[in-house]
């Protein structure tokens, strides 16, 4: 029996996750990556140096370089990949708990919005990817990995939409992603669980509206 589009999309994400062995991500490396994401999110990407990282972690330069021999550039690239991996892994867990395409779609949207609101480093990920499009500071390998994930992420939405009877174009998907990525500018969240749930439901409704309009609008097909 053929797998559904959703199952095929999930399988592709599993393949993506299994393509990288994260067992070498030692506790020391994880601490450094976590500190970088925390500092860069709070103070800006350019403000983070090996020295500020060392102060934050109470580590001397040799210890930092023993984990990341290529310094900040390697830490930036690895932070991007690590965030991508965790996002993909946790999203897969969320959608695997669903049974219908409608639930799958809602899980995609809810997870994306919650990440944007609850994890400030999500905005840093968006910034690094956008900056690389202009400045090209990431390696080809990292760029390919990020591009691969972005395509898989879009394919998950397309799979759910297709099963609901909506042919989803890349343009419409990116309109929805723009809505969700920009949540910090329109979702005035106070931090309460009750308010978050309202925002999540609102985001699902908005995304469904965009989906339905997108299939009827020539410019988005």
ABEGO torsion letter per residue (X at the ends): XBBBAAAAAAAAAAAAAAABBAAABBAAAAAAAAAAAAAAAAAEAAABBAAAAAAAAGBBAAAAAAABAAEAAAAAAAAAAAAAAAAAAAAAAAAAABABAAAAAAAAAAAAAAAAAABAAAAAAAAAAAAAAAAGABBAAAAAAAAAAAAAAAAAAAAAAAAAGBBBBAAAAAAAAAAAAAAAAABBBAGBAAAAAAAAAAAAAAAAAAAAAAAABAAAX
